Amino acid sequence: MRFPELAEALARAAQRLGAANDFTVQLERPREATHGDLASNVAMILAGRMKQRPRDLAQVILAELDLPSLHIESADIAGPGFINFTVSRDYLLEQLRGVVRSGGEYGRSHWGKGCKVNVEFVSANPTGPLHVGHGRGASVGDTIARLLKFTGHEVIREFYVNDAGVQIEKLVDSMEARYRQLQGHDLDIPEGGYHGDYIGELAQELREKYGKKLDGDWGPEERKLVRDYGVERVGGEQRNTMQLLRVEFDEFRSESALYESKQIGATLDDLADRGLIYPREGAAWLRTTAFGDDKDRVLVKSDGAFTYFLPDIAYHREKSRRGFDKAIDVWGADHHGYVARMTAAMESLGLDREFFEAVIVQLVRVERGGEEVKFSKRSGEYVTLRDLIEEVGTDVARYFFLERGPQQQMVFDLDLAKERSEKNPVYKVQYAHARIRSLYRRGEIDPAAIDLD
């Protein structure tokens, strides 16, 4: 419960009594409900400085307050000098009436009006089913977007499709191995490839769709056909899984389109024009240490190939050029070390330090019967998000993902998620709702017709 007016009144009262303006008044809930609704230790904090006993100072501070104007019914001094406050019942009832009248609009504001925010999350490689970590990131990202929108910001939810690079080539190699196996050839999945059942399903689909066109050796044309098919099919499955989690995206941006748009070269030129690119050992380096990074970063390797960092900079530069005032990225724990360099890169482009913000989401461990669940037959390597949603339901999945702050590691207990008892927090919410509806039904009460006055 927040009462900023009361906190400000306490601060002004203390200052009138001689306290310096160098302290913050804290209001907290008392541990015991009988001690009121709010408590402050301001007298205990200031007593030493003002050379008074805490209880005596608390008494004179209280005498300075106009309690009724602050919606306080009563106040008393407890223990060594705590000031306990009981909020006016009439005030609380009026707040409840306001909540009921506002309905789903309660709390909406225009605080962020005029601010355009890009919230990017999930952004998985289109190489396999989404895992439970993606589910947690999606839940966090979607919630951030919802809150921003509710407070008046213009929000775009964005999924960056990493459809270029080594991982995509490994997807094609894996599909080729399964395709050759369907032909009766003995060809293993290459090192670093993908082993899940979905690879065999994709190979079978290719054979049915294209027949003899792919029966021979795969040259550039065939590999592109297979690459496009695999990326679209896997990406489609990922989008379907997001819909199961009730997460909708406004934009899907692809890495391959970024290359085709020549934004990467334009970004390199932009940084060079700012005097921040320098050569070393045949490579092109970005002077990120000038903006707080712990070391400079390679953008173009000695063989002329781009590092992963350069396309990422170009992508975020494009966000600014698309008119966004702020870019929020939801990243997995493995990207923690990436934050400082990306922040530095945005500053090197002349953007405000507040333009870019990363929210790091920690790992998820799935357990059943106290043991970790590691594998899914479909993925071959991990528990898929779809499997989880189909087992426990969307509401439960989202609640569990959001129950802890994203910076905390979490254990997703499948047994608890399905338990129908007070141990399961989602069941408690659903049970409470069912009981309330039961009271309305038995009392023949229409909640919409209740006189709030």
Summary of the structure (lengths in Angstrom):
residues: 453
radius of gyration: 29.1
end to end distance: 23.3
largest distance: 93.2
contacts: 1319
relative contact order: 0.09
helix: 50%
strand: 16%
